[in-house]
Amino acid sequence: MKILHIVPPDVFMKHRFNFGEHHFVNLPSGRVLTFSSIPSANAERLEAEGGVLALPHPFSNEPIGPLVAEDLKSHGVSASDTSFQVLTKLKKHHAGFNPTRL
C-alpha cells in the first residue's frame, strides 16, 4: 500500500533510499509531497523527523486538515478533503499520483 507524506527536502533526501516505488511533487512552500510504498519501520523513522506530516491513509474518510491543506492549496486542495481526494486532484499534475495505483 502506498502512503502520503509532506516532508522538508533535506529529510526527503536523507530517507530517499528507504522508499520503495515513489513519486513526489515539489510544493510552493519548498516542502515535498511523496506518494510511496515504504516499509512501516522506515515510515516510523521518517515520521519521527521534524517537519514531516503524514496524511491519513488513502482509504480513510478522515480529512487531511488545515496543516496539510496549507501546503497543497495551490493544487486546489482544502482541509476537508480526504487523502484519496488529494490524489485525485494531484493526478492532474503528476500521473504517478493516480489513486488507481494503490
N, C-alpha and C positions, 0 to 999 in steps of 0.2 A: 504494500500500500504506500502511496506517496503522501507526503505531508508538506505543509507550507510554513515557512518562517520568514520573518523580516530580520535581517542581520546587518551590522555595520560591515563595510567592505573588508576591513582587516580581519574580522572574525570569519567572514566567508573564506578568505584566502587561507587562513590558519586551518580550517576544517575541510577544505575543498576535496581532499583525498578520502574523507570519511563518507562522502555522498556516493550512493550508487548512481543510477540513472538520475540526472537532474537537469533542470532548466532554470534560468534566472533572468530577472529583469532589473536593470539599474533604475532606481527611483529618483525623482527630482530632489528628494531630501538627502541624497548621497548614500542612502542605505540600499540594500539588495533584497529583492523578494526571491526566495528559492522555492521550487516545487520539486521535491526529491524523494527518492526512496533512500532511507538512511536507517541503519540498524538502531534499535532502541537505546543501546548503551551509548552509541555515538550521538544520538539525538539528545540524550540527557546531558552529555558533556557540552554540546553546542548550546543548549538552553541554559546552562549554568553560567555562560559568558555574559558579561554586561552588555546591555543594549539589544539583546535578542528577544524578539516577540514571536511566540508560537501561536499560529492561528488554530482555531478549533478544527477538529477532524473534518475532512471534506464531506462526510456523510452526516455530520451533526447538524441539528437545526439551530444551534447556538449562534447568535450574531457575533460578528468579528469585534465589535465595539469601537469606541472613538479613537483609541490609540493607534490601532491598525488602520482604521479608515483615514486618519490624517495623512499617513504615508501613501495611501492609494487613491486619494481623492482625484488626482489628475487622470485616473483611469475610470472615473465615474462611479467609484465605489463609495457606499455610505455605511455608517456604523451599524445599521440594521441588516445589512447583507450577511449571508452565510458564506462560509469558505467555498462552497460549491458555486454560489453566485459570483464570487470573486473570480474563480476560474473561468466561468462563462464570459465575464467581461474582459478578462485579460487575454483570452484566446484570440481576440481581435487584434492584439498587439504582438502576440508570440504564439505560434501554433503549438508549442510544447505545453502550454497551459490548458489544453483541451481536457475537460473533465472526463471524456471518454477514455483517457489514458490511465485512469486509476486502476 
